[in-house]
Amino acid sequence: MNMKFWENDLNKILLFLLVVLVIFLGFIGCGAYQLQTKNTSGEDNREKQPSENFNALVDTNLCWQISQLRAENVELKKQLDSMENKIKHEKKAVDDLKGEIAFWFSFGSILVTAITMIVAIIAIVVPLYNVSEIKEKQKEVEAELEKQRNQTKNLQTLAESAKKQATLATQAAKEAKNSSEHMQTQVEYVSAQAKQAEQAANDAKAIQIFILALKEPNPENALHLYEILINEYGSFYGIYEAYFQRGILKYKMNDLAGAISEFDNAISINQGYAMAYRNRGLLNPNRSLEIWHVYFSNDRH
């Protein structure tokens, strides 16, 4: 048996109240039975008392009134007998009803007492049988709670780890974005430098060809070099000078129309090239003023 059940004050109080209730119901049943017995004996005494009082009353009355009242008394006696019979009948019915009530009250008291005792026995015995099962279930519940706590802790740890990883991933993404932007800037810078280097290389090759053309004693070969320079290195910053020199060569070769065309090309590229305007005016004196007007209208000095 589990002694902890008896150590609980609430269980002791409940057991005491059950015992008191059983004793109280027993007293009530006994009292109801005694009350029924007293009521039955008292009613028999009351049935005899009216007859004795009537005889005493007849002895004390005046004799001369007896003859006059006899007939009325006989009638009244009949009515009284009838009423007494009715009263006895009603009393009997009431007594029967009281007997039934007392019986059923006693039976109910006994039944309540039996049920109370059964409940008390169940209240005492069942916990003793179920205490081990309850303890096992309690242990299982505690184990399940502990398992849930551990799972909750693990989930919290995983959540914190995921949060840290997300923060690191965000920082890495920012760094990667910054690195990508920096790399893009570097790529653009390198691309610009490459373009500049390529342009510088092209300009260097164009300058070499231009120098070769200037030094070439054969006009035909020089014109061919200028042709290569103009066709392949059109982005050369001094390309207008190639047109100008080619115009001079054509002039020396008596190709005046070709020379004028070359000087026009040089002027179209560099509108501030005074020598091209000069030579163009010398080759066409009739338009020299017009040519110089165009030169000065371009704010060249």
SERO-4910 file (N, C-alpha, C, O; in steps of 0.05 Angstrom, whole numbers):
BEGIN
 pado doro    nc1    nc2    nc3   cac1   cac2   cac3    cc1    cc2    cc3    oc1    oc2    oc3
  Met    A     17    -24      0      0      0      0     18     25      0     40     26     10
  Asn    A      6     45    -12     21     70    -14     14     87     11     -8     97     13
  Met    A     34     92     28     29    107     53     25    137     47     15    151     64
  Lys    A     34    145     24     31    174     17      1    182     15     -6    205     19
  Phe    A    -16    162      8    -45    167      7    -56    176     34    -72    194     35
  Trp    A    -47    162     56    -56    169     83    -43    194     93    -54    207    111
  Glu    A    -20    201     83     -7    225     92    -20    251     81    -14    272     91
  Asn    A    -37    248     61    -51    271     50    -74    279     68    -92    263     73
  Asp    A    -74    304     78    -95    314     97   -122    314     83   -142    309     96
  Leu    A   -123    320     58   -149    322     44   -162    294     43   -186    292     46
  Asn    A   -146    273     38   -158    246     38   -169    238     66   -189    226     68
  Lys    A   -155    246     87   -164    240    114   -191    254    120   -209    242    131
  Ile    A   -193    279    112   -217    295    117   -241    282    102   -262    280    113
  Leu    A   -236    275     76   -258    263     60   -267    236     73   -291    231     75
  Leu    A   -248    220     82   -256    195     95   -272    199    121   -291    185    126
  Phe    A   -264    219    137   -278    226    162   -307    235    156   -325    227    170
  Leu    A   -310    252    135   -336    262    128   -354    239    119   -378    239    125
  Leu    A   -343    219    104   -359    197     95   -369    180    119   -392    172    119
  Val    A   -352    175    139   -360    160    163   -382    175    178   -401    162    187
  Val    A   -379    201    181   -399    218    195   -426    217    181   -447    215    193
  Leu    A   -424    218    153   -449    217    137   -463    190    141   -488    189    143
  Val    A   -448    168    142   -460    142    146   -474    140    173   -496    130    175
  Ile    A   -461    150    194   -473    149    221   -498    167    222   -518    159    235
  Phe    A   -497    190    209   -519    209    210   -544    197    196   -566    199    205
  Leu    A   -539    184    173   -561    171    159   -573    148    175   -597    144    174
  Gly    A   -556    133    190   -567    112    207   -585    123    229   -606    111    234
  Phe    A   -577    145    242   -594    158    262   -620    167    251   -641    165    263
  Ile    A   -619    178    227   -644    188    214   -663    165    209   -687    168    214
  Gly    A   -653    142    200   -670    119    195   -683    109    221   -707    103    221
  Cys    A   -668    107    243   -679     98    269   -700    118    279   -720    110    290
  Gly    A   -694    144    277   -713    164    287   -739    163    271   -760    167    283
  Ala    A   -738    159    245   -762    157    229   -780    133    238   -804    136    239
  Tyr    A   -767    111    245   -782     87    253   -795     92    280   -819     85    284
  Gln    A   -781    104    300   -793    109    326   -815    129    324   -835    127    338
  Leu    A   -813    149    306   -834    169    302   -859    156    292   -881    163    300
  Gln    A   -856    137    274   -879    123    263   -894    108    285   -918    108    286
  Thr    A   -879     94    303   -891     79    325   -906     96    345   -928     89    354
  Lys    A   -894    120    352   -907    138    371   -933    149    359   -953    152    373
  Asn    A   -933    156    333   -957    167    321   -980    147    321  -1003    154    325
  Thr    A   -973    121    317   -994    100    317  -1007     97    344  -1031     95    346
  Ser    A   -991     96    367  -1001     93    394  -1017    117    403  -1037    115    417
  Gly    A  -1008    141    396  -1022    166    404  -1049    168    391  -1068    178    403
  Glu    A  -1052    159    366  -1077    160    352  -1098    141    365  -1121    147    366
  Asp    A  -1089    117    376  -1107     99    389  -1118    111    415  -1141    107    421
  Asn    A  -1101    125    430  -1109    138    455  -1130    160    449  -1149    164    464
  Arg    A  -1126    175    427  -1144    196    420  -1171    185    411  -1192    199    414
  Glu    A  -1172    161    401  -1198    149    394  -1215    142    418  -1239    144    417
  Lys    A  -1202    134    442  -1216    127    466  -1225    152    482  -1245    151    495
  Gln    A  -1211    174    480  -1215    197    496  -1242    211    490  -1255    219    509
  Pro    A  -1252    213    465  -1277    226    460  -1301    211    474  -1320    224    483
  Ser    A  -1300    184    475  -1322    168    487  -1323    174    517  -1345    177    528
  Glu    A  -1300    175    531  -1300    180    560  -1309    208    566  -1324    212    586
  Asn    A  -1302    227    551  -1310    255    556  -1340    258    551  -1354    274    565
  Phe    A  -1351    243    532  -1379    245    526  -1396    234    549  -1416    245    557
  Asn    A  -1386    210    561  -1401    199    584  -1400    218    608  -1420    221    622
  Ala    A  -1377    231    613  -1375    250    635  -1394    274    630  -1406    284    649
  Leu    A  -1396    282    606  -1413    305    599  -1443    298    604  -1459    315    613
  Val    A  -1450    273    596  -1478    265    600  -1485    264    630  -1507    272    638
  Asp    A  -1466    255    647  -1471    254    676  -1474    281    688  -1489    284    708
  Thr    A  -1461    301    678  -1462    328    689  -1485    345    679  -1492    365    691
  Asn    A  -1498    337    656  -1520    353    645  -1546    349    662  -1548    330    677
  Leu    A  -1563    366    657  -1589    365    671  -1606    343    659  -1606    339    634
  Cys    A  -1620    328    676  -1636    305    667  -1659    312    649  -1666    297    631
  Trp    A  -1671    337    654  -1695    344    639  -1688    350    610  -1706    351    593
  Gln    A  -1661    355    605  -1654    362    577  -1647    337    561  -1645    338    537
  Ile    A  -1644    314    575  -1635    289    562  -1655    280    542  -1649    272    520
  Ser    A  -1681    280    552  -1702    269    535  -1705    286    509  -1710    275    488
  Gln    A  -1702    312    512  -1705    330    489  -1682    327    469  -1684    330    445
  Leu    A  -1658    322    481  -1634    322    464  -1626    294    455  -1608    291    439
  Arg    A  -1641    274    465  -1633    246    458  -1634    241    428  -1616    230    416
  Ala    A  -1658    250    417  -1661    245    389  -1639    259    372  -1628    248    354
  Glu    A  -1633    285    381  -1612    300    367  -1585    286    371  -1569    285    352
  Asn    A  -1581    276    395  -1555    263    401  -1551    237    384  -1529    231    375
  Val    A  -1575    223    381  -1573    199    365  -1565    206    336  -1548    193    324
  Glu    A  -1578    227    326  -1571    236    299  -1542    245    297  -1527    239    279
  Leu    A  -1535    261    317  -1507    271    318  -1487    249    321  -1465    249    310
  Lys    A  -1495    228    338  -1477    206    341  -1473    191    315  -1451    182    309
  Lys    A  -1496    188    300  -1493    175    274  -1473    191    256  -1456    180    243
  Gln    A  -1478    218    257  -1460    235    240  -1431    233    250  -1412    232    235
  Leu    A  -1429    233    278  -1402    231    290  -1389    205    283  -1365    203    276
  Asp    A  -1405    183    284  -1394    157    278  -1385    156    248  -1364    146    241
  Ser    A  -1403    169    232  -1395    170    203  -1369    186    199  -1351    177    184
  Met    A  -1368    209    213  -1344    225    211  -1319    211    222  -1297    212    211
  Glu    A  -1324    196    245  -1302    182    257  -1292    160    239  -1268    154    236
  Asn    A  -1312    147    226  -1304    126    207  -1287    137    184  -1267    126    176
  Lys    A  -1297    161    174  -1282    174    153  -1254    182    163  -1234    179    149
  Ile    A  -1254    193    188  -1228    202    199  -1209    178    203  -1186    179    197
  Lys    A  -1221    155    213  -1205    131    216  -1194    122    189  -1171    114    186
  His    A  -1212    123    169  -1204    115    143  -1181    133    132  -1161    123    121
  Glu    A  -1185    159    136  -1164    178    127  -1138    175    143  -1116    176    132
  Lys    A  -1142    170    170  -1118    166    186  -1104    141    178  -1079    140    178
  Lys    A  -1120    120    172  -1107     95    163  -1092     99    137  -1069     90    134
  Ala    A  -1105    114    119  -1091    120     94  -1065    136     99  -1044    131     87
  Val    A  -1068    156    118  -1044    172    125  -1023    155    138   -999    158    132
  Asp    A  -1033    137    156  -1013    119    169   -999    101    149   -975     96    151
  Asp    A  -1016     91    130  -1004     74    110   -983     90     94   -962     80     87
  Leu    A   -992    115     87   -973    132     72   -948    138     88   -926    138     77
  Lys    A   -951    144    114   -928    149    131   -911    125    133   -886    126    132
  Gly    A   -925    101    135   -909     76    136   -893     72    111   -869     64    111
  Glu    A   -906     78     88   -892     75     63   -869     95     61   -846     88     53
  Ile    A   -875    120     69   -854    140     69   -830    132     87   -807    134     79
  Ala    A   -838    123    112   -816    114    130   -801     91    119   -776     90    121
  Phe    A   -816     72    106   -803     49     94   -784     58     72   -760     50     72
  Trp    A   -794     74     54   -777     83     32   -755    101     41   -733    101     30
  Phe    A   -761    117     63   -740    134     74   -717    117     86   -694    122     82
  Ser    A   -727     96    101   -707     78    113   -691     63     91   -667     60     92
  Phe    A   -707     54     71   -694     40     49   -674     59     34   -652     51     27
  Gly    A   -683     85     30   -665    104     17   -641    110     34   -619    112     24
  Ser    A   -646    111     61   -623    116     78   -603     93     77   -578     97     76
  Ile    A   -615     69     78   -597     45     76   -582     45     49   -559     39     48
  Leu    A   -598     51     28   -586     51      1   -564     72     -1   -542     67    -12
  Val    A   -570     97      9   -550    118      9   -525    110     25   -503    115     17
  Thr    A   -531     97     49   -509     88     66   -491     68     51   -467     69     52
  Ala    A   -506     49     37   -491     28     23   -474     41      0   -451     34     -4
  Ile    A   -488     59    -15   -473     72    -37   -450     88    -27   -428     88    -38
  Thr    A   -454    102     -4   -432    118      8   -409    100     16   -386    107     12
  Met    A   -416     77     29   -395     59     37   -380     48     12   -356     45     12
  Ile    A   -396     41     -9   -383     31    -33   -365     52    -45   -342     46    -53
  Val    A   -375     77    -46   -358     99    -57   -333    103    -40   -311    107    -50
  Ala    A   -337    101    -13   -314    104      5   -294     82      0   -270     87      0
  Ile    A   -304     58     -3   -286     35     -8   -271     39    -34   -247     35    -36
  Ile    A   -287     47    -55   -275     52    -81   -254     74    -80   -232     72    -91
  Ala    A   -262     96    -64   -243    118    -62   -217    111    -48   -196    122    -53
  Ile    A   -219     90    -30   -195     82    -15   -180     61    -31   -155     61    -33
  Val    A   -195     41    -43   -182     18    -55   -171     25    -82   -148     17    -89
  Val    A   -188     39    -99   -179     44   -127   -153     59   -128   -135     51   -144
  Pro    A   -150     81   -113   -124     94   -115   -100     76   -107    -78     79   -118
  Leu    A   -105     57    -88    -83     39    -81    -75     21   -104    -52     15   -107
  Tyr    A    -96     13   -120    -89     -5   -143    -78     11   -166    -62      1   -182
  Asn    A    -88     36   -168    -80     52   -192    -56     69   -187    -46     82   -206
  Val    A    -46     70   -162    -24     88   -156      1     81   -172     15     99   -182
  Ser    A      7     55   -175     31     47   -191     27     54   -220     46     63   -233
  Glu    A      3     49   -230     -2     56   -259     -1     86   -263     10     96   -283
  Ile    A    -12    101   -243    -10    130   -245     19    140   -245     26    158   -260
  Lys    A     35    127   -227     63    135   -226     77    129   -253     93    145   -262
  Glu    A     71    105   -264     83     99   -290     75    119   -311     91    128   -327
  Lys    A     49    125   -312     40    145   -331     52    172   -326     59    187   -345
  Gln    A     55    179   -300     68    204   -294     97    204   -303    107    225   -314
  Lys    A    111    182   -300    138    180   -310    139    182   -340    157    196   -351
  Glu    A    120    169   -353    119    171   -383    114    200   -391    127    209   -410
  Val    A     96    213   -377     90    241   -384    114    259   -379    121    276   -396
  Glu    A    128    254   -357    152    270   -351    174    265   -372    188    283   -380
  Ala    A    176    239   -380    196    232   -400    189    246   -427    207    256   -441
  Glu    A    163    246   -433    155    259   -458    159    289   -457    168    301   -476
  Leu    A    154    301   -433    159    330   -430    188    336   -433    196    355   -445
  Glu    A    205    319   -420    234    323   -422    243    320   -451    260    335   -460
  Lys    A    231    301   -465    238    298   -494    230    323   -510    245    332   -527
  Gln    A    206    333   -504    197    357   -517    215    381   -511    221    397   -528
  Arg    A    224    382   -486    242    405   -478    268    402   -494    278    422   -504
  Asn    A    279    378   -495    304    374   -510    300    381   -540    318    393   -552
  Gln    A    277    372   -551    272    379   -579    270    409   -583    280    420   -602
  Thr    A    257    422   -563    254    451   -565    281    465   -564    287    484   -579
  Lys    A    298    455   -545    325    466   -544    341    462   -569    355    480   -579
  Asn    A    338    437   -581    352    432   -606    342    450   -628    358    460   -644
  Leu    A    316    454   -629    305    472   -650    314    500   -646    321    514   -665
  Gln    A    315    509   -621    326    536   -615    355    539   -624    363    559   -636
  Thr    A    371    518   -618    399    518   -626    401    519   -656    417    534   -667
  Leu    A    385    502   -670    385    502   -699    376    529   -711    388    539   -730
  Ala    A    356    541   -698    347    567   -707    368    589   -704    373    605   -722
  Glu    A    382    588   -681    404    607   -677    426    603   -697    438    622   -707
  Ser    A    433    577   -701    454    571   -721    446    580   -749    462    591   -764
  Ala    A    420    575   -756    411    584   -782    411    614   -785    417    625   -806
  Lys    A    404    627   -763    405    657   -763    433    667   -767    438    686   -782
  Lys    A    452    654   -753    480    662   -756    490    657   -785    503    674   -797
  Gln    A    482    634   -795    490    627   -823    478    647   -842    490    654   -862
  Ala    A    452    654   -837    439    674   -855    453    701   -853    457    714   -874
  Thr    A    462    708   -829    477    734   -826    503    732   -841    511    751   -856
  Leu    A    517    709   -838    543    706   -852    538    706   -882    554    717   -898
  Ala    A    517    692   -891    511    691   -920    504    719   -930    513    726   -952
  Thr    A    490    735   -914    483    763   -922    509    779   -925    513    794   -944
  Gln    A    526    776   -905    552    791   -906    568    782   -930    580    798   -944
  Ala    A    569    755   -934    584    745   -957    572    755   -983    587    762  -1002
  Ala    A    545    757   -985    532    767  -1009    540    796  -1013    545    805  -1036
  Lys    A    540    812   -991    547    840   -994    576    842  -1003    583    858  -1021
  Glu    A    594    826   -990    622    827   -998    625    818  -1027    641    830  -1042
  Ala    A    610    797  -1035    612    788  -1062    602    810  -1082    613    814  -1103
  Lys    A    580    824  -1073    570    845  -1090    590    868  -1092    595    878  -1114
  Asn    A    602    875  -1069    623    896  -1070    646    887  -1087    657    902  -1103
  Ser    A    654    861  -1083    676    850  -1099    669    850  -1129    686    856  -1146
  Ser    A    644    843  -1134    635    842  -1162    636    870  -1174    644    874  -1197
  Glu    A    626    890  -1158    626    917  -1168    655    926  -1172    662    940  -1192
  His    A    672    919  -1153    701    926  -1156    713    913  -1180    728    925  -1195
  Met    A    706    887  -1183    716    873  -1207    706    885  -1233    720    887  -1252
  Gln    A    680    893  -1232    669    906  -1256    683    932  -1262    689    938  -1285
  Thr    A    689    947  -1240    704    972  -1244    732    966  -1255    742    980  -1273
  Gln    A    745    945  -1244    771    938  -1253    770    928  -1282    788    935  -1299
  Val    A    749    913  -1289    746    904  -1316    743    927  -1335    755    928  -1356
  Glu    A    725    946  -1327    721    969  -1344    747    986  -1347    754    996  -1368
  Tyr    A    761    988  -1324    786   1003  -1325    806    989  -1343    819   1001  -1360
  Val    A    809    962  -1339    827    947  -1356    819    948  -1385    836    951  -1403
  Ser    A    792    947  -1390    783    949  -1417    790    976  -1430    798    978  -1453
  Ala    A    786    997  -1413    793   1024  -1423    823   1026  -1428    831   1037  -1448
  Gln    A    838   1014  -1409    867   1015  -1413    875    999  -1438    893   1007  -1453
  Ala    A    861    976  -1442    867    960  -1465    861    975  -1491    876    975  -1511
  Lys    A    837    988  -1490    830   1004  -1514    850   1026  -1518    858   1032  -1541
  Gln    A    858   1039  -1496    878   1060  -1499    905   1049  -1510    918   1061  -1526
  Ala    A    912   1025  -1499    937   1012  -1508    935   1005  -1537    953   1008  -1553
  Glu    A    911    994  -1544    907    986  -1572    908   1011  -1590    920   1011  -1612
  Gln    A    895   1032  -1581    896   1057  -1596    924   1068  -1598    933   1078  -1619
  Ala    A    938   1066  -1575    966   1075  -1575    983   1059  -1595   1000   1069  -1609
  Ala    A    978   1031  -1594    993   1014  -1613    986   1021  -1642   1004   1023  -1659
  Asn    A    960   1026  -1647    952   1033  -1674    964   1060  -1682    973   1064  -1704
  Asp    A    964   1079  -1662    975   1105  -1668   1005   1102  -1673   1016   1116  -1691
  Ala    A   1019   1084  -1658   1047   1080  -1662   1053   1069  -1690   1071   1077  -1704
  Lys    A   1036   1049  -1698   1040   1038  -1725   1034   1059  -1746   1047   1061  -1766
  Ala    A   1012   1075  -1741   1005   1096  -1760   1028   1116  -1763   1034   1126  -1785
  Ile    A   1040   1123  -1740   1063   1142  -1740   1086   1131  -1756   1099   1144  -1772
  Gln    A   1091   1105  -1752   1113   1092  -1767   1108   1093  -1797   1125   1100  -1813
  Ile    A   1083   1086  -1804   1076   1087  -1833   1078   1116  -1843   1087   1120  -1866
  Phe    A   1068   1135  -1827   1069   1163  -1835   1098   1172  -1839   1104   1186  -1858
  Ile    A   1116   1164  -1821   1144   1171  -1824   1157   1158  -1848   1172   1171  -1863
  Leu    A   1150   1133  -1853   1160   1119  -1877   1151   1133  -1902   1166   1136  -1922
  Ala    A   1125   1142  -1902   1115   1155  -1925   1129   1182  -1930   1134   1190  -1953
  Leu    A   1135   1196  -1908   1149   1222  -1911   1177   1218  -1922   1187   1234  -1937
  Lys    A   1190   1196  -1913   1218   1191  -1922   1220   1177  -1949   1241   1176  -1961
  Glu    A   1197   1166  -1958   1198   1151  -1984   1203   1170  -2007   1188   1189  -2012
  Pro    A   1226   1166  -2022   1232   1184  -2044   1214   1179  -2068   1211   1198  -2085
  Asn    A   1203   1156  -2071   1186   1149  -2094   1158   1158  -2088   1146   1148  -2069
  Pro    A   1147   1178  -2103   1120   1188  -2098   1099   1166  -2099   1080   1166  -2083
  Glu    A   1101   1147  -2117   1081   1126  -2119   1080   1108  -2094   1059   1102  -2083
  Asn    A   1104   1102  -2085   1106   1086  -2060   1095   1102  -2036   1081   1091  -2019
  Ala    A   1102   1128  -2036   1092   1145  -2014   1062   1146  -2014   1049   1145  -1993
  Leu    A   1050   1149  -2038   1020   1150  -2040   1008   1124  -2031    987   1123  -2019
  His    A   1022   1102  -2037   1012   1075  -2028   1012   1073  -1997    994   1063  -1985
  Leu    A   1034   1084  -1985   1035   1083  -1956   1014   1101  -1943   1001   1093  -1923
  Tyr    A   1009   1124  -1956    987   1141  -1945    960   1128  -1948    942   1131  -1932
  Glu    A    957   1113  -1970    932   1098  -1974    928   1077  -1952    906   1074  -1942
  Ile    A    949   1063  -1946    947   1043  -1924    941   1057  -1898    924   1047  -1882
  Leu    A    954   1079  -1893    949   1093  -1868    920   1103  -1865    908   1100  -1844
  Ile    A    909   1113  -1887    882   1124  -1886    862   1101  -1884    842   1104  -1869
  Asn    A    865   1079  -1898    845   1058  -1898    846   1041  -1873    825   1033  -1863
  Glu    A    870   1035  -1863    872   1017  -1840    874   1031  -1813    868   1019  -1792
  Tyr    A    881   1056  -1813    884   1071  -1787    869   1097  -1789    880   1119  -1784
  Gly    A    843   1094  -1795    827   1118  -1798    822   1133  -1772    816   1157  -1772
  Ser    A    826   1119  -1749    822   1132  -1723    847   1146  -1713    847   1157  -1691
  Phe    A    868   1146  -1728    893   1159  -1721    888   1189  -1718    876   1202  -1735
  Tyr    A    898   1200  -1695    892   1228  -1689    904   1247  -1710    894   1270  -1713
  Gly    A    925   1239  -1724    937   1256  -1744    931   1249  -1773    946   1254  -1791
  Ile    A    907   1236  -1776    900   1226  -1803    897   1249  -1823    902   1246  -1847
  Tyr    A    889   1272  -1813    885   1296  -1831    912   1303  -1843    913   1313  -1865
  Glu    A    935   1298  -1828    961   1305  -1838    968   1286  -1862    982   1294  -1880
  Ala    A    958   1261  -1860    963   1243  -1883    949   1253  -1908    960   1251  -1930
  Tyr    A    924   1263  -1905    910   1275  -1928    926   1299  -1939    929   1303  -1963
  Phe    A    936   1315  -1920    950   1339  -1928    976   1332  -1944    981   1344  -1965
  Gln    A    992   1313  -1934   1017   1305  -1947   1011   1291  -1974   1025   1295  -1994
  Arg    A    989   1276  -1975    981   1264  -2000    973   1285  -2020    978   1282  -2044
  Gly    A    961   1307  -2011    954   1329  -2029    979   1342  -2040    980   1349  -2064
  Ile    A   1000   1344  -2024   1025   1356  -2033   1038   1338  -2054   1048   1348  -2075
  Leu    A   1037   1312  -2049   1049   1293  -2069   1033   1295  -2096   1046   1295  -2117
  Lys    A   1007   1296  -2095    992   1298  -2119    997   1325  -2134    996   1326  -2159
  Tyr    A   1002   1346  -2118   1008   1371  -2131   1035   1369  -2145   1038   1380  -2168
  Lys    A   1054   1356  -2133   1081   1353  -2145   1078   1335  -2170   1094   1338  -2189
  Met    A   1058   1317  -2170   1054   1300  -2193   1035   1313  -2214   1025   1299  -2232
  Asn    A   1030   1339  -2210   1013   1355  -2229    984   1345  -2229    970   1349  -2248
  Asp    A    976   1333  -2207    947   1325  -2204    934   1346  -2187    930   1342  -2163
  Leu    A    927   1369  -2199    917   1391  -2183    889   1385  -2171    884   1391  -2148
  Ala    A    872   1372  -2187    846   1365  -2177    847   1346  -2153    833   1348  -2133
  Gly    A    866   1326  -2156    869   1307  -2134    881   1321  -2109    873   1315  -2087
  Ala    A    899   1340  -2113    911   1355  -2091    890   1371  -2077    888   1372  -2052
  Ile    A    873   1385  -2093    851   1401  -2080    833   1383  -2064    824   1391  -2042
  Ser    A    826   1359  -2075    808   1341  -2061    821   1332  -2034    807   1329  -2014
  Glu    A    847   1327  -2035    860   1318  -2010    861   1340  -1989    856   1335  -1966
  Phe    A    865   1365  -1998    865   1388  -1979    837   1391  -1967    834   1398  -1944
  Asp    A    816   1387  -1984    789   1389  -1974    783   1368  -1953    770   1373  -1932
  Asn    A    794   1343  -1957    791   1322  -1937    804   1329  -1911    794   1324  -1889
  Ala    A    828   1341  -1913    843   1349  -1889    827   1370  -1874    826   1370  -1849
  Ile    A    816   1390  -1889    800   1411  -1876    775   1400  -1863    767   1409  -1842
  Ser    A    762   1380  -1876    737   1368  -1864    743   1354  -1838    725   1353  -1820
  Ile    A    767   1344  -1835    774   1330  -1810    783   1351  -1789    775   1349  -1766
  Asn    A    800   1369  -1797    811   1389  -1779    805   1416  -1792    820   1426  -1808
  Gln    A    783   1428  -1782    775   1454  -1794    793   1477  -1786    790   1499  -1796
  Gly    A    811   1472  -1768    830   1493  -1760    858   1489  -1772    877   1502  -1763
  Tyr    A    860   1473  -1792    886   1467  -1804    892   1489  -1825    882   1488  -1847
  Ala    A    907   1509  -1816    912   1533  -1833    928   1527  -1858    923   1538  -1879
  Met    A    947   1508  -1857    963   1502  -1880    946   1490  -1902    951   1495  -1926
  Ala    A    926   1474  -1894    908   1462  -1915    892   1484  -1928    888   1483  -1953
  Tyr    A    883   1504  -1913    869   1526  -1925    887   1542  -1944    880   1550  -1966
  Arg    A    912   1546  -1935    931   1561  -1951    936   1548  -1978    934   1560  -1999
  Asn    A    943   1522  -1977    949   1508  -2002    924   1506  -2019    926   1507  -2044
  Arg    A    901   1503  -2006    876   1501  -2022    871   1528  -2036    862   1528  -2059
  Gly    A    877   1550  -2023    873   1576  -2035    894   1581  -2057    887   1594  -2078
  Leu    A    918   1571  -2054    939   1575  -2074    932   1560  -2100    937   1569  -2122
  Leu    A    921   1536  -2097    914   1520  -2120    889   1531  -2134    886   1525  -2158
  Asn    A    873   1546  -2121    849   1557  -2133    847   1586  -2125    831   1593  -2107
  Pro    A    862   1605  -2138    862   1633  -2129    835   1646  -2130    829   1664  -2114
  Asn    A    818   1637  -2148    791   1650  -2151    774   1645  -2126    756   1660  -2121
  Arg    A    780   1624  -2111    764   1617  -2087    780   1621  -2061    771   1612  -2040
  Ser    A    803   1634  -2063    820   1637  -2040    807   1653  -2018    809   1646  -1994
  Leu    A    793   1675  -2026    780   1692  -2006    757   1676  -1992    753   1678  -1968
  Glu    A    743   1661  -2008    721   1644  -1997    732   1624  -1978    720   1619  -1957
  Ile    A    754   1611  -1985    766   1591  -1968    775   1603  -1942    770   1592  -1920
  Trp    A    789   1625  -1944    799   1638  -1919    776   1648  -1902    777   1648  -1877
  His    A    754   1656  -1915    730   1665  -1899    719   1641  -1883    711   1644  -1860
  Val    A    718   1618  -1896    710   1594  -1881    728   1588  -1858    719   1581  -1836
  Tyr    A    754   1591  -1862    774   1586  -1841    769   1605  -1817    768   1596  -1794
  Phe    A    767   1631  -1822    763   1650  -1800    735   1649  -1788    732   1656  -1765
  Ser    A    715   1639  -1803    688   1636  -1792    687   1614  -1771    669   1613  -1755
  Asn    A    707   1596  -1771    709   1575  -1751    725   1583  -1727    733   1566  -1711
  Asp    A    729   1610  -1723    743   1621  -1700    771   1610  -1698    781   1604  -1676
  Arg    A    785   1608  -1721    812   1600  -1721    829   1625  -1726    821   1643  -1741
  His    A    852   1627  -1714    870   1650  -1717    896   1641  -1728    914   1657  -1732
***
